[in-house]
């Protein structure tokens, strides 16, 4: 019951006035810069997380192909050893 619904226009104006009174006009630009940096870092972390997840997904797809290659390589080695033993 602490937070019901999205904030409207009047609620945001009241919050901004209270922040202006508490911190004063000289601190607002610094707070805005800090908030902007935090948002940029959050977006950057989100992009890195997405790229890590997609690269892991790609690696999983590559692992599905790898066993086929290794069995093929093993079979070719067995064929070579069979040819030598037949000679």
C-alpha positions as CSV (number, residue, x, y, z in Angstrom):
1,X,0.0,0.0,0.0
2,X,3.1,2.2,-0.1
3,X,2.9,2.9,-3.8
4,X,-0.3,2.8,-5.7
5,X,-0.2,3.4,-9.4
6,X,2.1,5.5,-11.5
7,X,3.0,9.1,-10.5
8,X,1.1,11.8,-12.2
9,X,2.2,15.3,-13.2
10,X,1.3,17.0,-9.9
11,X,3.0,14.4,-7.8
12,X,6.2,14.8,-9.8
13,X,6.0,18.6,-9.5
14,X,5.5,18.4,-5.7
15,X,8.5,16.0,-5.4
16,X,10.7,18.3,-7.5
17,X,9.7,21.3,-5.3
18,X,10.6,19.4,-2.1
19,X,13.9,18.3,-3.6
20,X,14.7,21.9,-4.6
21,X,13.9,23.1,-1.1
22,X,16.0,20.4,0.6
23,X,19.1,20.5,-1.6
24,X,19.0,24.0,-3.0
25,X,19.5,25.2,-6.6
26,X,23.3,24.9,-6.4
27,X,23.3,21.1,-5.8
28,X,20.7,20.2,-8.5
29,X,23.1,20.2,-11.5
30,X,25.5,18.0,-9.6
31,X,22.7,15.6,-8.7
32,X,21.5,15.6,-12.4
33,X,25.0,14.7,-13.5
34,X,25.3,11.9,-11.0
35,X,21.9,10.6,-12.0
36,X,22.9,10.7,-15.7
37,X,26.2,8.8,-15.1
38,X,24.3,6.2,-13.1
39,X,21.8,5.7,-15.9
40,X,24.6,5.4,-18.5
41,X,26.4,2.8,-16.4
42,X,23.2,0.9,-15.9
43,X,22.5,0.8,-19.7
44,X,26.1,-0.2,-20.4
45,X,25.9,-3.1,-17.9
46,X,22.6,-4.2,-19.5
47,X,24.2,-4.2,-23.0
48,X,27.2,-6.2,-21.7
49,X,24.9,-8.7,-20.0
50,X,22.9,-9.1,-23.2
51,X,26.1,-9.6,-25.2
52,X,27.4,-12.2,-22.7
53,X,24.1,-14.1,-22.8
54,X,24.0,-14.1,-26.6
55,X,27.7,-15.2,-26.7
56,X,27.0,-18.0,-24.3
57,X,24.0,-19.0,-26.4
58,X,26.2,-19.1,-29.5
59,X,28.8,-21.2,-27.6
60,X,26.1,-23.7,-26.7
61,X,25.2,-24.0,-30.4
62,X,28.9,-24.5,-31.2
63,X,29.2,-27.3,-28.6
64,X,26.4,-29.2,-30.4
65,X,28.5,-29.3,-33.5
66,X,31.8,-30.1,-31.8
67,X,31.0,-33.7,-30.8
68,X,30.2,-34.5,-34.4
69,X,33.6,-33.3,-35.5
70,X,35.4,-35.2,-32.8
71,X,33.6,-38.5,-33.7
72,X,34.4,-37.9,-37.3
73,X,38.1,-37.3,-36.4
74,X,38.1,-40.4,-34.3
75,X,36.5,-42.4,-37.1
76,X,39.1,-41.2,-39.6
77,X,41.9,-42.2,-37.2
78,X,40.3,-45.6,-36.8
79,X,40.2,-45.9,-40.6
80,X,43.9,-45.0,-40.9
81,X,44.8,-47.6,-38.2
82,X,42.7,-50.2,-40.0
83,X,44.4,-49.6,-43.3
84,X,47.8,-49.9,-41.7
85,X,46.8,-53.2,-40.0
86,X,45.5,-54.5,-43.3
87,X,48.7,-53.7,-45.1
